[in-house]
Amino acid sequence: MIQIADRFFQTRSVAFADTDASGRAHFTAILRYVEDAEHAYLAEKGIPVISASSGWPRVHVQCDYRAPLAYGDEIITRLSITKVGNSSVGYAFIVSKNGQVCAEGNMVIVRVGE
């Protein structure tokens, strides 16, 4: 059982492939960073992300973009569990560089299958 007090963080750098023609990280890259951190968190807890009979699709995602990220920026993605339901988990997330919040939001995932 996931405990509601859990928090997780992951560090990485922005890859060139994640940037658009302006040299900034594309907005979808930020959501992939959050998903990568979520998958690392689940793996740390021994919870499979996907199997032949189950998965964790997103049913809600909200993100506010506060500052740009660029190729090579070192970032930290932080996840906090905000709610645990019968089959759903709510997360809040923050993506930051050098202490500056660049993106923040929340998402809800739902366990489907067995």
C-alpha positions in Angstrom: 0.0 0.0 0.0 1.3 3.4 -0.9 1.5 5.8 2.0 0.2 9.3 1.5 3.3 10.9 3.0 5.6 9.6 0.2 7.7 12.1 -1.7 10.1 11.4 -4.4 12.6 13.4 -6.5 14.7 12.7 -9.6 17.5 14.7 -11.2 18.4 14.8 -14.9 19.5 17.1 -17.6 17.4 18.4 -20.5 18.3 16.5 -23.7 18.7 18.2 -27.0 15.9 16.0 -28.5 13.6 17.5 -25.9 13.9 21.0 -27.3 12.0 22.8 -30.0 13.2 25.3 -32.6 13.5 28.0 -30.0 16.0 25.9 -28.0 13.6 25.5 -25.1 12.3 22.3 -23.8 9.0 21.4 -25.5 6.0 21.4 -23.2 5.5 17.7 -23.7 9.0 17.0 -22.5 8.2 18.4 -19.0 5.3 15.8 -18.7 7.7 13.0 -19.8 10.1 14.1 -17.0 7.2 13.8 -14.5 6.3 10.4 -15.9 9.9 9.2 -15.7 10.0 10.3 -12.1 6.7 8.5 -11.4 7.9 5.3 -13.0 11.2 5.4 -11.0 9.1 6.0 -7.8 6.8 3.0 -8.6 9.8 0.8 -9.4 11.4 1.8 -6.0 8.2 0.7 -4.3 8.1 -2.6 -6.3 4.9 -1.6 -8.2 4.9 -2.6 -11.9 4.1 0.3 -14.2 2.5 -2.0 -16.7 1.9 -5.7 -17.1 -0.1 -8.0 -19.3 -3.2 -7.5 -17.1 -2.8 -4.0 -15.6 -1.6 -0.5 -16.0 -1.8 3.1 -14.7 -3.4 5.4 -17.3 -3.6 9.1 -16.6 -7.1 10.5 -16.2 -6.2 14.1 -15.3 -3.1 16.2 -15.9 -2.7 19.9 -15.2 0.5 21.8 -15.6 1.5 25.5 -15.3 4.7 26.5 -17.0 6.6 29.2 -15.0 10.0 29.4 -16.6 11.8 27.9 -19.7 14.1 25.0 -19.6 16.9 24.7 -22.2 19.3 22.0 -23.5 21.7 21.0 -20.8 19.8 22.5 -17.9 20.1 20.3 -14.8 16.6 19.8 -13.4 14.9 18.2 -10.4 11.5 16.7 -10.7 9.7 16.3 -7.4 6.5 14.2 -6.9 4.3 14.2 -3.8 1.3 11.9 -3.3 -1.7 14.0 -2.6 -4.4 11.4 -2.5 -4.8 7.6 -2.5 -8.2 6.2 -3.5 -9.4 2.7 -4.0 -7.9 2.5 -7.5 -6.4 6.0 -8.1 -3.4 8.0 -6.9 -3.1 11.8 -7.1 0.3 13.4 -7.5 1.5 17.0 -7.2 4.7 17.7 -9.1 7.3 20.5 -9.4 10.1 20.7 -12.1 12.8 23.1 -11.1 16.3 24.3 -12.0 18.7 26.1 -9.7 15.9 26.4 -7.1 13.5 28.1 -9.6 10.2 26.5 -10.3 9.9 26.0 -14.0 6.7 23.9 -14.1 4.2 22.7 -11.5 1.0 20.8 -11.6 -0.9 17.7 -10.6 -2.1 14.4 -12.1 -4.4 11.5 -11.3 -3.6 8.0 -12.4 -5.9 5.0 -12.1 -5.0 1.4 -11.7 -6.8 -0.7 -14.3 -6.8 -4.4 -14.6 -5.8 -6.9 -11.9 
